[in-house]
Each structure stands twice: as C-alpha cells, then as structure tokens.
Amino acid sequence: MARNFKDLTEREILALAISLEEEDGRVYADFAEGLRETYPATAKLFDDMGKEESEHRASLFETYRARFGEHIPLIRRADVKGFIQKKPLWLARPLKIADARKQAELMELETRQFYQKAIEQVTDAGIRKLLGDLEEIERKHQVTAGAMQESIPQTVKKTEDEAQRRLFVLQIVQPGLAGLMDGSVSTLAPVFAAAFATKSSHDALLVGLAASIGAGISMAFAEALSDDGSMTGRGRPMLRGAVTGLMTAAGGIGHTLPFLLKDFHVAFTAAVIIVALELATIAWVRNRYMDTPLLSAAFQVVVGGVLVFVVGIAIGSS
C-alpha cells in the first residue's frame, strides 16, 4: 500500500530524496544516450544534468549518514501517493527530442514540488537548508529543460510567462480537454441512438442530459481521486476534478440542447452542426496547447467522433 507523504518521517523523506535523485540521474543518462548521435549538444545537457543529480544524491547521502547511520530504507516513488506514473519514454528508440524535453521538464517540476513539501515537513535546520538548496537547483533544471533545443545554449532561460503557461496547461487545459473530449464523444452514441429510436426530441433531450450529467460526475470524481497533485504540480485535485467534470458535462450538453426544439429534424440538424463545432474546438485546443499538428489533431478527433456518431445512429435505427 502506498503511503501518504505527510506520514513519512524525516529519515524516510531523506531516503526517498536519495532514491529520486538516483532515478532521475539514470533517466537523464538514458536520454543522453538516446540523443547523442542526432542531438549531441542536447545530449551534453542531459549528461550535465545527470552528473548534478549524482552530486545531489551524494550530498543527501552524507546528510543521511551523519543523522541516521549507514542503512537507507528502500522507499521509492511508487511507495508514496502523489507521484505521477511516467511512461518509460527514455527506452524508446529512436528517442524524440521533444518527448525527452517534456519528460525532463515534468520530472524537474515533480522533484521541485517534492522538495517544497519536504521542507514544510522536516524540522532539522541542516536538512531544511539542504532541501532548500536542492529545490532551487531543481527550479533551474526545470527552466533549462523547458528551453532545451539544439540551437539554444544552456544559459538561456525561459520567461516567467512561459513557465506560467505550462502550469496552466498542466493544471487546467489538460483536465479540461480530457473532459471535453469524453463528454463530446462518449455521449454521441446514447443521444443519437435515443433520437433515432424514438424520433422524439423530448426523449433524446432526457437521455442526453442524463448521459452528460452522469458522465460529468463520474469524470470529476475519477480525476480528483487519481492524483493529489502534491508531487506532480497538476494543481489541487478538487479544482482539476471540477474542471474535468464541468467540461465533460458541457461537451455532452452542447449537442443535447438542440433537442429542446420540438421539430425533430430541425433539432437533429442543429445537433449535428454543434457536434462538428465541438470536434473542431477540441482539435484547435490540442493544436494550440498540446503542440499537436492541426491536421493530425483534426483527423484523430473527427475519426473517433464519426465512428461513435455512426454507432449511435445504427443502434437507434435498428
């Protein structure tokens, strides 16, 4: 069973910090190896970041040994609630530089959040100072990872506006987009199945409202309970859950409201137009905030939406 971070002792916090620095250093070494042939300058940046993580681990180990002795309990990310489960992108070949940069930035953000939480929990002055120094270094690493390109030197830092934008994307846009996609696509089948089965705008409206509100509540709880945000920087779970739930409900209600019209054919035509606008909005958001090429985003969203739409009509007409 994973433990809550607030229940960790100072000894366990230091042991976890040692484990985090070791894991991050090895990931950066893998990034460097995967990028060395094509992006040698960026690989050098990852080499340097990996060496610094090793130095951090050594400093933490010396502090731990002076305070608690030689034995370090085995405690890892997976043993503590709040850490994000990362996909092993560093093992992929060929390794994409954009994937490595984004992963590194999230890793540094997570580790920085950890040190901030740890400082609040420990009482030893020496340990607090060490954790504070490491938190500042992780902040610089986060900026470096965000600006990592072959043509940009290591000394160049991102602006505060760009850092805030990334936090906005992480805490608001991503959960909101997930909710909008789920609400817009998943409710298509029941709404249009009910519409074609009954040829009644009123029945389709009731089914659409029930599906949208139910999906919104379900997604809100799922998102809020998935991650407390203490280590990932994804923000407060209640806020993320509310954003996801509201966007899920909005995505479904959008193409449900046209069935307020009594004329079924007019309502159906209006609903189809709104569905197209919803899918276009999703594609635009993915292109604007998630760096997905517009044509690729549109193709992915439209294919999924059309498939669900056809399934709903086919079931309702049978």
Buried (B, 14 or more C-beta within 10 A) or exposed (E): EEEEBEEBEBBBBBBBBBBBBBBBBBBBBBBBBBBBEEBEBBBBBBBBBBEBBBEBBEBBBEBBEEEBEEEBBEBEBEBBBBBBEBEEBBEEEEBBBEBBBBBBBBBBBBBBBBBBBBBEBBEEEEBBEBBBEBBEBBBEBBBBBBBBBEEBEBEEBBEEEEBEBBBEBBBBBBBBBBBBBBBBBBBBBBBBBBBBBBEBBEBBBBBBBBBBBBBBBBBBEBBBEBBBBBBBBBBEBEBBBBBBBBBBBBBBBBBBBBBEBEEBEEBBEBBBEBBEEBBBBBBBBBBEBEEBEEEEBBEBBBEBBBEBBEBBBEBBEE
